[in-house]
Amino acid sequence: MTSASGLNGALQLARSLGFGGVVGASLGLAARRVLPTLPISESEAMYFGAAVGAILSRVLDSAVNWILAPVSRFVGFYFKLAQLYLLSAVIPKKQRDAIIKDLTSRHFLR
């Protein structure tokens, strides 16, 4: 893992946990206000809601990434082929064919 991808992953994790925490805390506070007979304080409801929200946010993020990963690889392969086609005036045919062969073998032989 490069430092740039590590930083990107850390930022994505922080964003996901932060968003889930804020939404969860808001829902916990709303639940406490709607149900005043709950035997917990408002701050405890916010803490619990933030923890649950952060966990659910990460679970949903992982599920979406798991579902969309094959689609992303498929689209990425054809996007690269389209880029090569558009750059056909700049890249020599022999080099372009070698790049296409390499892309094809990596895409279909994973």
Backbone torsions as a table, in degrees:
resi	resn	phi	psi	omega
1	MET	NA	129.1	178.3
2	THR	-81.0	165.2	-178.3
3	SER	-67.1	-32.1	178.8
4	ALA	-67.7	-43.5	179.6
5	SER	-71.1	-31.5	176.0
6	GLY	-65.9	-41.5	177.9
7	LEU	-66.7	-40.7	178.0
8	ASN	-62.2	-43.2	178.5
9	GLY	-64.1	-39.3	179.2
10	ALA	-66.9	-40.6	178.1
11	LEU	-65.6	-39.4	178.7
12	GLN	-65.3	-41.0	178.0
13	LEU	-63.4	-45.7	-179.5
14	ALA	-63.5	-41.2	179.4
15	ARG	-64.2	-43.9	-178.7
16	SER	-64.8	-46.7	-179.7
17	LEU	-67.1	-38.8	179.1
18	GLY	-63.8	-46.5	179.3
19	PHE	-62.8	-47.6	179.7
20	GLY	-62.7	-38.2	179.0
21	GLY	-65.3	-42.6	-180.0
22	VAL	-66.7	-45.3	178.9
23	VAL	-63.7	-44.3	179.8
24	GLY	-63.9	-41.0	178.2
25	ALA	-64.0	-40.5	178.1
26	SER	-63.3	-43.6	178.9
27	LEU	-67.6	-37.1	177.0
28	GLY	-63.6	-42.2	178.2
29	LEU	-66.8	-40.8	178.1
30	ALA	-63.7	-41.4	178.7
31	ALA	-63.5	-38.4	179.6
32	ARG	-66.9	-37.1	-179.9
33	ARG	-73.4	-35.2	179.8
34	VAL	-73.6	-36.9	-179.3
35	LEU	-114.7	78.5	-175.9
36	PRO	-67.4	-9.9	-179.8
37	THR	-84.4	-1.6	177.0
38	LEU	-61.5	137.3	-175.3
39	PRO	-83.5	36.5	178.1
40	ILE	-131.7	157.2	178.9
41	SER	-80.1	169.9	179.6
42	GLU	-64.8	-38.2	-179.8
43	SER	-67.2	-38.7	176.9
44	GLU	-64.5	-38.4	177.8
45	ALA	-64.2	-40.0	177.9
46	MET	-66.0	-44.2	-179.6
47	TYR	-62.7	-47.2	179.9
48	PHE	-63.4	-44.0	178.9
49	GLY	-62.6	-39.3	179.1
50	ALA	-64.9	-42.3	179.2
51	ALA	-64.8	-46.5	179.4
52	VAL	-64.6	-41.5	179.1
53	GLY	-63.2	-40.7	179.1
54	ALA	-65.6	-41.5	179.1
55	ILE	-64.9	-47.5	-179.7
56	LEU	-64.2	-35.1	178.0
57	SER	-63.1	-42.8	179.1
58	ARG	-68.2	-38.5	178.7
59	VAL	-64.2	-45.2	178.9
60	LEU	-65.3	-40.1	179.1
61	ASP	-62.4	-43.8	178.7
62	SER	-65.4	-40.7	179.7
63	ALA	-64.6	-43.2	179.4
64	VAL	-64.9	-43.4	178.0
65	ASN	-62.6	-37.8	-179.9
66	TRP	-66.7	-38.6	-179.0
67	ILE	-73.4	-41.1	-174.3
68	LEU	-85.8	-11.0	-177.5
69	ALA	-58.6	-47.1	178.7
70	PRO	-63.3	-37.6	179.0
71	VAL	-65.6	-40.7	-179.8
72	SER	-63.3	-43.0	178.1
73	ARG	-63.3	-42.1	-179.4
74	PHE	-62.4	-49.4	-179.4
75	VAL	-66.4	-39.1	179.7
76	GLY	-61.5	-39.4	179.4
77	PHE	-62.0	-48.9	-178.6
78	TYR	-72.3	-27.6	174.8
79	PHE	-65.7	-41.9	177.8
80	LYS	-65.3	-38.8	176.7
81	LEU	-63.4	-39.8	178.2
82	ALA	-65.5	-38.5	176.6
83	GLN	-62.8	-42.9	178.1
84	LEU	-62.5	-38.7	178.1
85	TYR	-63.2	-42.8	179.9
86	LEU	-67.9	-28.6	179.6
87	LEU	-93.8	13.4	-175.5
88	SER	-62.6	-23.9	178.0
89	ALA	-75.6	-21.3	-176.3
90	VAL	-98.3	-39.9	-176.5
91	ILE	-91.2	131.2	177.4
92	PRO	-61.3	149.0	-175.9
93	LYS	-57.5	-42.1	-178.1
94	LYS	-62.9	-44.3	178.9
95	GLN	-67.5	-41.3	178.7
96	ARG	-61.6	-42.8	178.7
97	ASP	-64.3	-36.9	177.9
98	ALA	-66.1	-40.7	178.4
99	ILE	-65.2	-43.2	179.2
100	ILE	-63.6	-41.0	178.6
101	LYS	-63.2	-42.3	178.9
102	ASP	-65.3	-45.6	178.2
103	LEU	-60.3	-43.6	-178.6
104	THR	-64.7	-43.8	-179.2
105	SER	-67.0	-37.9	178.0
106	ARG	-70.3	-33.3	-178.3
107	HIS	-74.3	-43.4	-174.4
108	PHE	-91.8	-16.1	-177.6
109	LEU	-109.6	25.3	177.2
110	ARG	-68.3	NA	NA
